Amino acid sequence: MTNPSHPVHTSELAGGASTANEPDQPALRDPARLAVLAASSLVGSPAEEAFDRLTRLAAGFLNTPLALVNVVDHEKQYSKSCFVPPDWPGDVEAPLADSYCRWVVVEREPVVIPDARLDDRVAASRMTTELGLVCYLGIPLLLSSGVVLGSLCVAGFEPREWTERELAVLSDLAASVVTEIELRLDLSARKQLERLKDELVSVVAHELRTPLTSIRGSLGLLASGSMDPASPQARRMVQIAAQNSDRLVRLINDMLDLERLESGSMELERTHVRAAVLVEEAVDSVRHAASAAGVRLESDVAPELALLADRDRVVQVLVNLLANAVKFSPQGGVVQLLAERRGEEAAFQVRDHGRGIPPEMLDVVFDRFRQVDSSDARDKGGTGLGLPICRSIVQQHGGRIWAASVVGSGSTFFFTLPVAGGGAGAGG
């Protein structure tokens, strides 16, 4: 059993953490972490008693002049709650270079600093050199999702050997901060879900009504006996009904796919597979439509590039992006599919030379039922769910997806996936 009064040294808890002057930036720039931080509304919001109560308790229990709830993004540290001396500067933001708490986010564990002047991580910080902070103890605000947003920390102006008991007390208070944050995130998510459900019901009703009205009209004319079943007009009515029936089936299948992806009920079957194999399969699937539209397909894939991914789902992404590029390309145009390795990621591009996407639409095209032009669903035959499905698949692989475009010159869709660690020749 440990002695609660035994001092806790930095080396005991830092686990051999880096002593470089700059933290590991990818940890701070992680898109999933930044998205949760944005959803929490902690950055830039005014002080609140729920958090101030906890910093007062922390300062009182540990007998320190400072206690703060700090969150950290990829650029700055923000104080949500500050228990500080009366003459402490009123700034609630600090650059990363001055932040102690950034190290808590990077190292994902308690940061224990008996004397900041002797710690390479923070010795040059303005907090140390100008404001006189010497001792520091920071506990990660670790959410149940595994995301670290910042820290609950205490600090003082004299060297101090922190004890295990003090570490335990601050950890319990940090757990209360996390509970408060997660309650807010849950409430925000519920409100957003209700709003999305209302929008979805409205949009789906419209999307289903349009083809059903067409089918009903066509079948009604045939059933009335007002035209010869063998006439060209009758055959056209049947063709219209069949086309709209196909559109309904695609819409329902896409809705089911998206619901399963976003609810987590569709499990990815990750295997090692060469990117060239997936690209070839996707190009073959789109080749007939491209030929009919007078569009040429080109691909350039690094032959050694291998992925750790769900083969069928990645092909689904590639087919969706290629099919979109073909639909919006002029006759005689070219659609290019490129893939290369960039660090630990495989980077894909699908490029067309069509009409392009306005800047204000580059993000919303990934939303459900969003089209650049409201007539696209009718003229191009899309369901408005292809890109949201692509986004869900890519994100579930731990990748990113985005678009760039110049109106009148074409668009490029980018996405990344993790590379396989087992070598180039795996799978396929």
PyMOL commands that set and color helices and strands:
alter all, ss='L'
color gray80, all
select helices_A, chain A and resi 10-14+25-29+31-40+49-62+96-98+101-107+116-118+126-129+164-224+232-263+275-292+311-327+359-361+364-366+376-380+386-396
alter helices_A, ss='H'
color red, helices_A
select strands_A, chain A and resi 7-8+66-72+76-83+93-95+111-113+135-142+148-156+162-163+270-274+296-301+306-310+334-342+345-351+401-406+410-418
alter strands_A, ss='S'
color yellow, strands_A
deselect
rebuild
show_as cartoon
